[in-house]
Amino acid sequence: MYDDEALLATGDIELVGLIESSSNSALLVQVLGEAEQSMAVYKPEEGERPLRDFPPRIYRRERAAYVLSEGLGWNLVPPTVLRDDAPFGPGSVQKFIPHDPRQHYFTLYDNHPETHEQLMRTAVFDVVANNTDRKGGHVLLGADGHVWGIDQGLCFSAPFKLRTVIWEFAGLPLPEDLVADLQRLEDDLPAELEELLFPVEQYAIQLRVRELLDAGVLPFDETGGYRIPWPPL
C-alpha cells in the first residue's frame, strides 16, 4: 500500500477550495503522486491569526501532534507533514478523513458506546498534549469506525491550560495498555519533537505524563466548567 505520509510529503498539491468554518486559513487540497492521490487539509502559515498565548507557526504543532500520536502508537491523528513548497508557502498538510459530519464527540459519546475506548484515549492524548481547543467537532468518526482527532495546532504550551469538551471520563482509571504506552513516553520522547517544540514544552510533556501516571486517573475540571472551549462544537 502506498504510504500516506510519503504521498503527502512529495505529491503535487492542487487547491480545491477554502474550508470556511476554520478560524485560521484551512484549504482543501488534492495531493497527487505517481500512483496514488489523496484529499488533504493544507494550513499555511500565511493564513494564521496572531495569538497572544502561542508563538507563530502553529501549523508545526499539527505535525507535532501527529508525531506524538505515532510515538504512543495510538493512530489518533491523521498523517500530517510539513511542506515548504505548498501553493501559499510553508504549512501543514494533513490527510483528509472521509466522515459523517453529523457525527461528533457528543453524538459518539451518547449514541455509540463502542467508541468510548477510543474517546477515552483521545482524552488522555489531550492531557498529554495540553490541548487548549478540543471542540466536539474536532472528533471524527471514519467510515471504518475509527475515531480521529483533528485541529491540534493549539497544543503543547508549557503552562497547563487544557480546554476540552471531553470530561465524561474524568476520575476513571487509566487502562493498562495506555499506562504502558505512557511509560515509554515518560523517558523517551520522539526525537522529531526537538525540531518542532521548545525545550520547555518538551519537558512539560514528560511532566504531564508523570502526573497522569502518578494519579492513575484522568483529571477533573477543577475550575468548575471553565476548561471548555468556545464554541464547544
DRENDONU-490926 format. One record per residue (C-alpha): residue in three letters; x, z, y. Coordinates in pm, whole numbers, padded with zeros to 5 digits, always signed. Example, Ala and Ser with C-alpha at 12.3 -4.5 7.8 and 13.67 -1.06 7.14 Angstrom:
2
ALA+01230+00780-00450;SER+01367+00714-00106;
% end
This chain:
233
MET+00000+00000+00000;TYR+00124-00088+00346;ASP+00248+00221+00529;ASP+00014+00308+00818;GLU+00288+00471+01024;ALA+00520+00172+00987;LEU+00241-00065+01090;LEU+00159+00142+01398;ALA+00528+00165+01492;THR+00616-00204+01458;GLY+00298-00413+01474;ASP+00188-00622+01770;ILE-00064-00440+01991;GLU-00371-00621+02122;LEU-00607-00449+02363;VAL-00972-00429+02259;GLY-01130-00204+02521;LEU-01144+00125+02709;ILE-01276+00441+02544;GLU-01488+00561+02835;SER-01551+00918+02716;SER-01183+01016+02732;SER-01065+01240+03019;ASN-00726+01065+03015;SER-00696+00692+02959;ALA-00753+00604+02594;LEU-00764+00244+02480;LEU-00894+00097+02158;VAL-00637-00149+02028;GLN-00570-00361+01724;VAL-00226-00335+01567;LEU-00123-00648+01379;GLY+00151-00663+01116;GLU+00265-00939+00887;ALA+00029-00845+00605;GLU-00198-00572+00745;GLN-00383-00474+01057;SER-00540-00155+01185;MET-00755-00037+01471;ALA-00587+00237+01673;VAL-00620+00451+01984;TYR-00346+00400+02243;LYS-00293+00672+02504;PRO-00048+00555+02772;GLU+00148+00795+02987;GLU+00039+00588+03286;GLY-00322+00698+03233;GLU-00260+01073+03216;ARG-00406+01303+03479;PRO-00162+01562+03615;LEU-00229+01907+03469;ARG-00134+02248+03609;ASP-00060+02405+03271;PHE+00102+02116+03083;PRO+00405+01906+03171;PRO+00378+01526+03194;ARG+00390+01305+02883;ILE+00125+01494+02690;TYR+00100+01185+02470;ARG+00414+01310+02296;ARG+00219+01617+02183;GLU-00016+01387+01993;ARG+00286+01287+01785;ALA+00398+01649+01759;ALA+00057+01744+01616;TYR+00091+01472+01353;VAL+00443+01585+01267;LEU+00325+01945+01231;SER+00031+01842+01012;GLU+00258+01638+00786;GLY+00512+01922+00774;LEU+00237+02151+00646;GLY+00119+01885+00402;TRP-00237+01907+00535;ASN-00308+01542+00625;LEU-00524+01665+00911;VAL-00406+01439+01196;PRO-00433+01059+01164;PRO-00099+00873+01156;THR+00041+00879+01509;VAL+00350+00713+01652;LEU+00518+00677+01991;ARG+00560+00331+02139;ASP+00764+00236+02446;ASP+00668-00131+02422;ALA+00290-00094+02439;PRO+00092-00300+02696;PHE+00077-00028+02963;GLY+00410+00132+02885;PRO+00507+00438+02680;GLY+00232+00620+02496;SER+00099+00735+02161;VAL-00072+00507+01911;GLN-00295+00677+01656;LYS-00478+00516+01367;PHE-00850+00487+01436;ILE-01060+00667+01177;PRO-01392+00495+01094;HIS-01652+00770+01112;ASP-02015+00850+01179;PRO-02031+00950+01549;ARG-02340+01162+01478;GLN-02122+01399+01276;HIS-01901+01658+01446;TYR-01786+02013+01387;PHE-02126+02171+01444;THR-02316+01934+01214;LEU-02047+01959+00947;TYR-02047+02338+00950;ASP-02425+02363+00947;ASN-02512+02084+00703;HIS-02205+02008+00493;PRO-02073+02323+00324;GLU-01843+02106+00113;THR-01634+02054+00429;HIS-01586+02425+00503;GLU-01250+02446+00327;GLN-01119+02160+00541;LEU-01273+02305+00856;MET-01101+02637+00793;ARG-00771+02451+00753;THR-00839+02292+01090;ALA-00897+02637+01241;VAL-00563+02760+01104;PHE-00388+02449+01234;ASP-00529+02507+01581;VAL-00399+02863+01590;VAL-00052+02748+01487;ALA-00053+02456+01732;ASN-00214+02667+02007;ASN-00480+02404+02067;THR-00641+02456+02407;ASP-00910+02192+02367;ARG-01070+02183+02020;LYS-01413+02044+02103;GLY-01673+01978+01835;GLY-01637+01603+01882;HIS-01265+01624+01806;VAL-01351+01686+01439;LEU-01436+01366+01249;LEU-01571+01304+00902;GLY-01411+00998+00748;ALA-01604+00762+00523;ASP-01435+00920+00219;GLY-01542+01273+00316;HIS-01203+01372+00458;VAL-01207+01581+00777;TRP-00974+01473+01058;GLY-00871+01635+01385;ILE-00808+01415+01690;ASP-00724+01460+02060;GLN-00441+01710+02023;GLY-00245+01637+02340;LEU-00322+01982+02483;CYS-00131+02181+02224;PHE+00192+02375+02182;SER+00205+02581+02501;ALA+00430+02883+02459;PRO+00177+03133+02607;PHE-00116+03188+02372;LYS-00425+03012+02513;LEU-00627+02898+02216;ARG-00959+02739+02313;THR-01173+02613+02029;VAL-01531+02591+01906;ILE-01424+02690+01554;TRP-01487+03066+01536;GLU-01705+03089+01226;PHE-01402+03165+01007;ALA-01267+03448+01224;GLY-01173+03751+01018;LEU-01177+03567+00687;PRO-00867+03600+00463;LEU-00626+03310+00468;PRO-00644+03113+00140;GLU-00334+03149-00078;ASP-00246+02780-00062;LEU-00246+02784+00318;VAL-00035+03101+00319;ALA+00226+02925+00103;ASP+00232+02628+00342;LEU+00268+02854+00645;GLN+00552+03049+00481;ARG+00753+02728+00453;LEU+00694+02657+00819;GLU+00793+03007+00927;ASP+01163+02946+00867;ASP+01190+02569+00885;LEU+01007+02361+01145;PRO+01003+01982+01108;ALA+01323+01857+01270;GLU+01147+01599+01488;LEU+00973+01872+01685;GLU+01308+01938+01853;GLU+01271+01597+02023;LEU+00907+01648+02121;LEU+00874+02009+02237;PHE+01067+02257+02448;PRO+01274+02517+02258;VAL+01044+02800+02372;GLU+00745+02607+02238;GLN+00914+02563+01901;TYR+00989+02934+01885;ALA+00628+03011+01978;ILE+00503+02808+01681;GLN+00703+03024+01443;LEU+00589+03340+01623;ARG+00224+03242+01582;VAL+00287+03166+01214;ARG+00439+03510+01160;GLU+00150+03679+01338;LEU-00101+03487+01125;LEU+00080+03580+00805;ASP+00107+03945+00909;ALA-00264+03961+00992;GLY-00369+03769+00683;VAL-00690+03658+00857;LEU-00793+03419+01131;PRO-00818+03585+01472;PHE-01138+03672+01660;ASP-01217+03565+02016;GLU-01116+03888+02183;THR-01228+03758+02527;GLY-01598+03768+02441;GLY-01658+03395+02446;TYR-01409+03258+02698;ARG-01194+03086+02438;ILE-01437+02795+02404;PRO-01353+02463+02576;TRP-01599+02296+02810;PRO-01793+02095+02729;PRO-01800+02226+02370;LEU-01885+01881+02232;
% end
